[in-house]
Amino acid sequence: MMYQKVDEYCEETLPDLMNNYKNILSVLGEDPEREGLKKTPERVSKAMQFLTQGYKQDAHAIINSAKFHEDINEMILVKDIEIYSMCEHHMLPFIGKAHVAYIPNGWITGLSKIARTVDVFARRLQVQERLTMQIKDAIKETLNPLGVAVVIEAQHLCMMMRGVQKQNSITTTSAFDGEFMKNATRSEFLKLISTKL
C-alpha cells in the first residue's frame, strides 16, 4: 500500500511564493540548495496558503448554508473553539480559544458553522482585536440575532519568542452586541464560559 499526501494549494501563486522564500533563505545566510532546505520554499509556501485560506472563504455563506427558522430566544453558546492565527505584525502564530454566543431572533445556524466562522477570520493575517469584532459582525449580519458575544483568549508567539519574551501572558478580547450589552446577560455568558463541565 502506498502513501499519498493530498495538499490543497493554489498552483498559480505557488512559484512566486517559492521564489520569495528561497530568496529569504539566501538573505538569512543559508544555502537554499542544501539537502535539508531544498524543499523548504515549497513546503513553507503551501503552509502559508493553508494558514491564510480564510481570504478565500465567506463567513456569511458558511452561516447561511445551515440557517434554520426556529422559535428560540435563549442563549446558544459554543465555547473553547481552538484558534490558530497569524499576527500580521510579525507573521508569527497566536493560538488560543474563542467563546461565541448568540440569542436567536427567529433564526439559528448549525453549531459547526460557528466554529467555521471563527476559522474563516482566524486563517488570515490578523490582530486579535479585529478578529473578535469580525466574528461578532458576521453572526450579527447573517442571523440578525437579539445579541452576540465573542471572547477570545490567546497567547502570542511574537510576545513569547521575541521582543518582551513573556511566556505566560494571555491576551483577552471581547465584543458584545444587543442583549449582551445588559449586565445580567453578559454576566450569564461570562459565568458559562468560565465553568468547566
C-alpha positions as CSV (number, residue, x, y, z in Angstrom):
1,M,0.0,0.0,0.0
2,M,1.4,3.4,-1.0
3,Y,1.2,6.6,1.0
4,Q,-0.2,9.6,-0.9
5,K,-0.3,13.1,0.7
6,V,-3.0,15.4,-0.6
7,D,-2.3,19.2,-0.3
8,E,-4.7,21.9,-1.2
9,Y,-2.9,25.0,-2.6
10,C,-3.0,27.5,-5.5
11,E,-0.7,26.3,-8.2
12,E,-0.8,29.7,-9.8
13,T,0.7,31.6,-6.9
14,L,3.0,28.8,-5.7
15,P,6.0,29.6,-7.9
16,D,6.1,33.2,-6.8
17,L,5.9,32.3,-3.1
18,M,8.6,29.6,-3.5
19,N,11.0,32.1,-5.2
20,N,10.4,34.6,-2.4
21,Y,11.1,32.1,0.3
22,K,14.2,30.9,-1.5
23,N,15.4,34.4,-1.5
24,I,14.7,34.9,2.2
25,L,16.7,31.8,3.0
26,S,19.7,33.2,1.0
27,V,19.4,36.7,2.6
28,L,19.4,35.0,6.0
29,G,22.8,33.4,5.1
30,E,21.5,29.9,4.4
31,D,22.1,27.7,1.3
32,P,18.7,27.0,-0.2
33,E,20.2,24.2,-2.2
34,R,21.4,22.1,0.7
35,E,19.6,18.9,1.3
36,G,17.6,19.9,4.4
37,L,16.4,23.2,2.8
38,K,15.9,22.2,-0.9
39,K,12.1,21.6,-0.5
40,T,11.6,24.2,2.3
41,P,10.4,27.0,0.0
42,E,7.7,24.7,-1.4
43,R,6.7,23.4,2.0
44,V,6.5,26.9,3.5
45,S,4.6,28.3,0.5
46,K,2.0,25.6,0.8
47,A,1.8,26.0,4.6
48,M,1.3,29.8,4.2
49,Q,-1.5,29.2,1.7
50,F,-3.2,26.9,4.2
51,L,-2.7,29.3,7.1
52,T,-4.2,32.1,5.2
53,Q,-7.0,30.2,3.4
54,G,-9.6,32.4,5.2
55,Y,-9.1,35.1,2.5
56,K,-10.8,32.8,0.0
57,Q,-13.8,31.9,2.3
58,D,-17.0,33.7,3.0
59,A,-18.3,33.5,6.6
60,H,-21.8,34.7,5.6
61,A,-22.1,31.9,3.0
62,I,-21.0,29.4,5.6
63,I,-23.6,30.5,8.2
64,N,-26.3,30.7,5.5
65,S,-25.5,27.1,4.3
66,A,-27.1,25.8,7.5
67,K,-29.6,28.5,8.5
68,F,-32.9,27.3,10.0
69,H,-36.0,29.0,11.3
70,E,-36.6,28.2,15.0
71,D,-38.7,30.0,17.5
72,I,-36.0,30.1,20.2
73,N,-34.7,33.1,22.1
74,E,-32.4,31.5,24.6
75,M,-28.6,31.8,24.5
76,I,-26.7,29.4,22.3
77,L,-23.0,29.2,23.3
78,V,-20.1,27.4,21.6
79,K,-17.1,27.7,23.8
80,D,-13.4,26.6,23.7
81,I,-13.2,26.8,19.9
82,E,-9.5,26.4,19.0
83,I,-7.9,29.4,17.3
84,Y,-4.7,29.2,15.2
85,S,-3.9,32.6,13.6
86,M,-1.0,34.6,12.4
87,C,-0.1,38.0,13.8
88,E,0.0,40.5,10.9
89,H,2.9,42.5,12.5
90,H,5.5,39.7,12.8
91,M,3.8,36.8,10.9
92,L,4.2,34.6,14.0
93,P,1.3,32.5,15.3
94,F,-1.1,33.3,18.0
95,I,-3.1,30.4,19.5
96,G,-6.0,30.2,21.9
97,K,-9.7,29.7,22.1
98,A,-12.8,31.6,21.2
99,H,-16.2,31.6,23.0
100,V,-19.1,32.6,20.8
101,A,-22.7,33.1,21.9
102,Y,-25.9,34.5,20.3
103,I,-29.5,34.8,21.2
104,P,-31.7,33.9,18.2
105,N,-34.3,36.1,16.7
106,G,-36.1,33.5,14.6
107,W,-33.0,32.0,13.0
108,I,-30.3,29.6,14.1
109,T,-27.3,28.1,12.3
110,G,-25.5,24.8,12.6
111,L,-23.2,24.7,15.6
112,S,-20.2,23.7,13.4
113,K,-20.8,26.9,11.3
114,I,-19.9,29.0,14.4
115,A,-16.6,27.2,14.6
116,R,-16.1,27.5,10.8
117,T,-16.8,31.3,11.1
118,V,-14.1,31.6,13.7
119,D,-11.7,29.8,11.3
120,V,-12.6,32.0,8.3
121,F,-11.3,35.1,10.1
122,A,-8.5,33.3,12.1
123,R,-7.0,31.9,8.9
124,R,-5.8,35.4,7.8
125,L,-3.1,37.7,8.9
126,Q,-4.7,39.2,12.0
127,V,-4.8,41.2,15.1
128,Q,-6.8,39.6,17.9
129,E,-8.9,42.8,18.4
130,R,-10.1,42.8,14.8
131,L,-10.6,39.0,14.8
132,T,-13.0,39.3,17.7
133,M,-15.1,42.0,16.0
134,Q,-15.2,40.2,12.6
135,I,-16.7,37.1,14.2
136,K,-19.3,39.1,16.1
137,D,-20.2,41.1,13.0
138,A,-20.5,38.1,10.7
139,I,-23.0,36.4,13.0
140,K,-24.9,39.7,13.6
141,E,-25.2,40.5,9.9
142,T,-26.2,36.9,8.9
143,L,-28.6,35.8,11.6
144,N,-29.8,39.2,12.9
145,P,-29.9,37.8,16.5
146,L,-31.1,39.6,19.6
147,G,-27.4,39.7,20.7
148,V,-24.0,38.3,20.0
149,A,-21.0,37.8,22.4
150,V,-17.4,36.9,21.5
151,V,-14.5,36.4,23.9
152,I,-11.1,35.3,22.7
153,E,-8.2,34.3,24.9
154,A,-4.8,33.8,23.1
155,Q,-1.1,33.5,23.5
156,H,1.0,35.4,21.0
157,L,4.4,33.9,19.9
158,C,5.5,37.4,18.9
159,M,5.4,38.2,22.7
160,M,6.9,34.8,23.7
161,M,9.7,34.2,21.2
162,R,10.9,37.7,20.6
163,G,10.6,41.2,21.9
164,V,9.3,41.2,25.5
165,Q,9.6,37.4,25.8
166,K,6.8,36.9,28.3
167,Q,5.9,33.2,28.3
168,N,2.8,33.2,30.4
169,S,0.8,36.2,29.3
170,I,-2.6,35.7,27.8
171,T,-4.5,38.4,25.8
172,T,-8.3,38.5,26.2
173,T,-10.5,40.5,23.9
174,S,-14.3,40.7,23.9
175,A,-17.1,42.1,21.7
176,F,-20.7,42.4,22.8
177,D,-23.9,43.4,21.0
178,G,-27.6,43.7,21.6
179,E,-28.8,41.8,24.7
180,F,-25.2,41.1,25.8
181,M,-24.8,44.8,26.5
182,K,-27.1,44.2,29.5
183,N,-25.2,43.3,32.7
184,A,-27.4,40.2,33.5
185,T,-27.0,38.6,30.1
186,R,-23.3,39.4,29.9
187,S,-22.8,38.0,33.4
188,E,-24.5,34.8,32.5
189,F,-22.3,34.4,29.4
190,L,-19.1,35.1,31.3
191,K,-20.1,32.6,34.0
192,L,-20.9,29.9,31.4
193,I,-17.5,30.3,29.6
194,S,-15.6,30.1,32.9
195,T,-17.5,27.0,34.1
196,K,-16.0,23.6,33.4
197,L,-18.4,20.7,32.9
